[in-house]
Amino acid sequence: MTAFKAFNPFGPDAQVQTIEQITVENDPACVSVYGRLDITRDRDGLQNARALSALLDAVVAKLESEPALPDHASGAPKTHPMTNPFA
């Protein structure tokens, strides 16, 4: 089971939330979601689904509250450079 903490999307602080194997990283420019989450048909699955829903609802609410939300974010997308271990 995962305990959900308050999440401030696009806030000035770098927050990281995890739900099982899903990671949600907060940045002033973007919110990154990656990993895997199996939502099982039990109380643990329900709790995980609610936690994920709460995180995404907070992101949607923040975006909807922006009065002049642009069509596309300016600047290059955030990338995570990796070296090729086989090179």
Backbone bond lengths (Angstrom), bond angles and torsions (degrees), N, CA, C in turn:
res aa  C-N    CA-C-N  psi(-1)  N-CA   C-N-CA  omega(-1)  CA-C   N-CA-C  phi
1 M - - - 1.443 - - 1.523 109.78 -
2 T 1.321 116.23 148.24 1.441 122.07 -176.87 1.518 110.12 -116.61
3 A 1.320 116.70 131.07 1.457 121.02 174.88 1.521 107.34 -87.62
4 F 1.327 117.22 130.54 1.449 122.08 -177.83 1.515 109.54 -95.44
5 K 1.336 115.91 131.38 1.461 122.54 176.65 1.519 108.82 -107.18
6 A 1.330 116.52 161.63 1.463 120.82 177.25 1.518 109.29 -59.34
7 F 1.306 116.50 138.12 1.455 122.26 -177.95 1.514 108.23 -125.66
8 N 1.326 117.39 125.40 1.455 123.28 -178.63 1.525 108.82 -107.76
9 P 1.335 118.46 88.44 1.459 121.08 -176.43 1.521 111.90 -58.46
10 F 1.319 116.29 138.71 1.453 124.08 177.06 1.531 112.18 61.78
11 G 1.318 116.82 19.55 1.452 121.07 -179.99 1.520 111.76 -76.07
12 P 1.322 115.74 170.60 1.467 119.41 -178.15 1.532 113.43 -72.88
13 D 1.310 116.12 -18.23 1.462 119.82 -179.19 1.526 110.51 -92.80
14 A 1.303 115.89 143.66 1.464 121.34 179.03 1.519 108.60 -86.19
15 Q 1.313 116.51 101.18 1.457 121.69 179.40 1.522 109.88 -102.76
16 V 1.317 114.87 150.00 1.454 121.33 172.77 1.520 107.39 -132.96
17 Q 1.316 116.26 128.69 1.455 122.56 176.05 1.518 107.79 -118.52
18 T 1.302 116.65 144.06 1.459 120.17 174.91 1.518 109.86 -127.40
19 I 1.310 114.36 142.57 1.463 123.13 173.37 1.520 104.73 -130.95
20 E 1.322 115.87 106.92 1.460 120.44 -173.38 1.528 108.91 53.66
21 Q 1.357 117.98 -110.64 1.467 121.00 -178.88 1.523 112.91 -106.80
22 I 1.333 117.39 10.59 1.468 121.99 175.99 1.521 107.76 -91.88
23 T 1.323 116.14 133.52 1.459 121.54 176.22 1.520 108.19 -118.45
24 V 1.331 115.46 133.78 1.456 121.91 176.53 1.527 106.37 -120.75
25 E 1.331 116.09 117.02 1.456 121.99 -179.40 1.521 109.38 -107.48
26 N 1.306 114.76 133.83 1.453 121.88 -178.08 1.521 109.89 -103.11
27 D 1.318 116.08 138.74 1.450 123.26 179.11 1.531 105.98 -148.51
28 P 1.332 119.61 151.73 1.469 119.58 178.21 1.531 113.54 -58.87
29 A 1.335 117.94 -26.44 1.466 121.13 -177.63 1.521 113.96 -93.73
30 C 1.344 117.50 -27.88 1.463 119.13 -177.33 1.528 110.90 -160.98
31 V 1.310 114.00 164.02 1.462 122.13 172.94 1.521 106.02 -116.46
32 S 1.328 117.09 123.52 1.455 121.91 -178.68 1.520 110.27 -105.16
33 V 1.330 116.72 133.16 1.456 122.96 178.75 1.519 107.60 -123.55
34 Y 1.323 116.69 125.36 1.456 119.52 177.93 1.521 110.76 -152.56
35 G 1.307 115.88 159.21 1.460 121.86 179.60 1.510 111.51 120.11
36 R 1.316 114.31 -156.50 1.466 121.25 -177.05 1.522 108.62 -138.95
37 L 1.311 115.70 139.62 1.463 121.43 176.93 1.518 108.60 -139.32
38 D 1.326 116.00 117.35 1.464 120.87 172.79 1.516 106.93 -93.47
39 I 1.316 116.32 118.70 1.466 121.00 177.40 1.521 106.26 -95.84
40 T 1.311 114.37 103.68 1.456 120.79 -176.35 1.522 110.36 -83.26
41 R 1.318 115.37 162.11 1.459 121.19 -177.03 1.528 109.22 -89.66
42 D 1.337 114.70 67.21 1.460 122.00 178.92 1.528 108.55 -157.85
43 R 1.321 117.02 -174.87 1.472 120.46 -177.18 1.531 111.87 -66.35
44 D 1.325 117.64 -36.23 1.459 119.93 176.23 1.527 110.62 -62.76
45 G 1.320 116.78 -43.03 1.462 120.96 177.69 1.512 111.92 -62.23
46 L 1.329 116.43 -40.70 1.461 120.68 177.82 1.520 110.65 -62.87
47 Q 1.319 117.26 -43.04 1.459 120.68 179.42 1.533 110.99 -64.67
48 N 1.322 117.15 -42.06 1.464 120.70 177.42 1.527 111.24 -63.47
49 A 1.324 117.55 -41.66 1.463 121.27 179.01 1.526 110.64 -64.08
50 R 1.314 116.93 -41.11 1.472 120.41 177.94 1.528 111.32 -65.07
51 A 1.328 117.50 -40.71 1.466 121.17 179.56 1.533 110.49 -63.34
52 L 1.340 116.95 -45.09 1.457 120.90 178.57 1.527 110.46 -64.36
53 S 1.313 116.69 -43.10 1.455 121.40 178.47 1.530 111.29 -60.63
54 A 1.326 117.79 -42.39 1.466 121.64 179.88 1.532 110.92 -63.74
55 L 1.335 116.56 -41.74 1.465 119.60 177.92 1.530 110.93 -62.11
56 L 1.318 116.03 -48.55 1.467 119.75 -178.40 1.525 111.87 -68.97
57 D 1.334 117.96 -35.23 1.469 120.97 176.02 1.525 110.66 -62.15
58 A 1.345 117.45 -37.71 1.469 121.22 178.34 1.532 110.18 -65.79
59 V 1.334 117.21 -39.82 1.461 121.30 178.34 1.532 110.08 -64.90
60 V 1.317 116.77 -46.65 1.472 121.34 -179.92 1.528 110.15 -61.93
61 A 1.324 118.29 -45.07 1.464 121.53 -179.82 1.528 111.14 -60.92
62 K 1.331 117.09 -41.90 1.461 120.61 178.75 1.515 110.80 -63.66
63 L 1.329 117.56 -45.72 1.463 120.90 178.96 1.526 111.35 -63.55
64 E 1.321 117.86 -41.21 1.462 121.30 179.70 1.521 112.36 -67.43
65 S 1.338 117.66 -23.48 1.463 120.65 -179.14 1.527 112.44 -83.85
66 E 1.330 117.58 -8.67 1.466 121.28 179.66 1.531 108.87 -75.58
67 P 1.344 117.73 118.52 1.470 119.44 -176.61 1.527 113.92 -68.91
68 A 1.320 118.02 -32.91 1.465 120.94 -176.84 1.520 110.04 -123.72
69 L 1.307 116.35 57.60 1.459 121.34 -179.01 1.529 109.23 -68.85
70 P 1.342 117.69 121.51 1.475 119.11 -178.98 1.530 111.00 -73.34
71 D 1.325 115.30 162.98 1.470 120.56 176.67 1.520 110.82 -66.34
72 H 1.336 116.72 -37.49 1.460 122.45 -179.02 1.523 108.63 -138.91
73 A 1.315 116.55 143.78 1.459 120.76 177.60 1.524 109.44 -69.99
74 S 1.317 115.81 143.47 1.458 119.47 177.95 1.520 109.90 -81.35
75 G 1.307 115.63 154.52 1.461 119.86 179.12 1.507 111.54 89.36
76 A 1.301 114.15 170.20 1.463 121.01 -179.57 1.519 110.48 -74.69
77 P 1.316 118.14 148.68 1.456 120.41 176.82 1.526 110.80 -65.03
78 K 1.304 115.51 150.52 1.457 121.28 179.03 1.530 108.90 -68.89
79 T 1.311 116.39 128.28 1.458 120.26 179.62 1.508 109.61 -121.64
80 H 1.296 115.63 158.97 1.458 122.43 177.81 1.536 107.30 -120.26
81 P 1.360 116.57 90.43 1.460 118.36 -176.75 1.528 111.92 -64.47
82 M 1.317 115.57 139.74 1.460 121.51 179.53 1.528 108.55 -132.26
83 T 1.304 115.27 143.83 1.459 118.44 174.25 1.511 108.57 -88.43
84 N 1.320 115.53 149.02 1.460 121.23 -179.31 1.525 107.99 -79.95
85 P 1.334 118.44 115.44 1.448 120.09 -178.71 1.531 112.88 -71.40
86 F 1.328 117.26 -12.95 1.460 121.24 -178.30 1.521 112.95 -97.58
87 A 1.340 116.86 -2.42 1.468 120.40 -177.66 1.513 111.13 -81.71
